[in-house]
Amino acid sequence: MRVPGRQAKTAVEKSRMDARSYFRATSGTTAMMFALSMPALMAAVGVASDFAIFNMKLTSLQNAADQAAIASARELALATSKTSVMQETANSYVLANLGEAGAKVKTTVSVSANKTEVTVKLEEIWSPFFAHFIGAKIMPVVVSATAALRGESRICVLTLESSGAGSILMTNSSSIVAKGCSVYSNSSNAKGISLADSSYIDASLVCSAGGVKNNSGSVANNFSGDCPPIPDPLTTRPAPKFGGCDNNKFSVSSGAVTLDPGVYCGGLKITGDAQVVFKPGDYVIKDGPFEISKSAQARGKDIGFFLSGSHAKLTFLGDAEIDFSGREKGVLAGMLFFEDPNTAQKERHTISATDAHTLTGTIYLPSGTLLVDPNAQVANKSAYTAIIVKNLVVQNGPSLVLNSNYAATAVPVPEGVVTSNQIVLVE
């Protein structure tokens, strides 16, 4: 006898068994299809990963090449570096930027025939992890960068201090305005240039080998904090030869006086309301200060002052009027003030006169500190003024205006004052 309920149950169970058989067959096909497609999927993901790593390497290598090229071009701008020096410079920048990975990078430096461009090429042999499984051709990662010297950058200030802070020290709303030329500090100290109390520098380029301590000061235009030191361009400049004393502790305090070139032992003092004209030639200030003070007037063209011996220093004070134009020829050509590099004492030279508007030529004080501190403009009427000193202090509100209109005067520019170039990436 048939039981209707049991027949219905058997039919349901059969349906379930058929469904299980179907899904088992379907899932097996899907699994097989998935298994077959897995290598292709893994290859695609792997190659994408390789490509991302490649791009990261390419970017980091390019950044390192750019910086190495710029640094090498700075060496080229000094006109004293060989290709081997630039190679060492590039190597150090690559290691600094890439760390341990930089040791695996081949760095090649080449210099153009006209010595105005430096190219740094970086090559890293890199083996992608996934690409070789699918037979992709493996190539090294190669980048290059070219930095070039462009234009002429004129030196208006160069401080020779190598390591001390405040090689250029500015306070109390003081300013250096040198829009047509550059301001350099050779000090490797992080405070090599120190700006405070709203002081500022406005120059075509401000360069410090070490850095800038900025305490409420500012640099108006281009600034670089890792410039290589510039060798003293006047270190081989011969000093004038001179004999015995022509004058001893010469002093004038009134009247109109004309002075002749010669050796002024014990210094030279112009004060009171004296009006002094210097004839063209070389003046040696020996073992004493060169002082101009009170309301005195001092003028002269085609004149050069050589400071020699103990206490031979500049002391310009008060309301004195100073109108000097440097030597046009001879051993002091291009110079206005020239401190004997062999002087043992580290003198402090002072320009505090409120009417020192014309100081055309080069002020070269390789052992001394130049203090500029009148609350007035200084050197603003000069055709050009170049300052190369051990240290420069500008304080108490003066505006030191350094022009570079070389064509406007017969005073030549000493060789080496116009030597550096601005550096740009061209590739």
Secondary structure, DSSP 8 states (H G I E B T S, - for coil): ---HHHHHHHHHHHHHHHHHHHHHHHHHHHHHHHHHHHHHHHHHHHHHHHHHHHHHHHHHHHHHHHHHHHHHHHHHHTT---HHHHHHHHHHHHHHHHGGGGGGEEEEEEE-TTS-EEEEEEEE----SSGGGGT-----EEEEEEEEEEEEE-EEEEE--SS-TTSEEE-TT-EEEEEEEEEEE---STTSEEEETT-EEEEEEEEESS-EEEES-EE-S-EES-------TTTT-------S-SEEEEEE-SSEEEE-SEEEEEEEEE-TT-EEEE-SEEEEEESS-EEE-TT-EEEESSEEEEEESTT--EEE-TT-EEEEE--SSSTTTTEEEEE-TT-SS--EEEE--TEEEEEEEEEEEEEEEEEE--SSEESTT-SBEEEEEEEEEE-SS-EEE--B-GGG-SS---TTSS-EEEEEE--
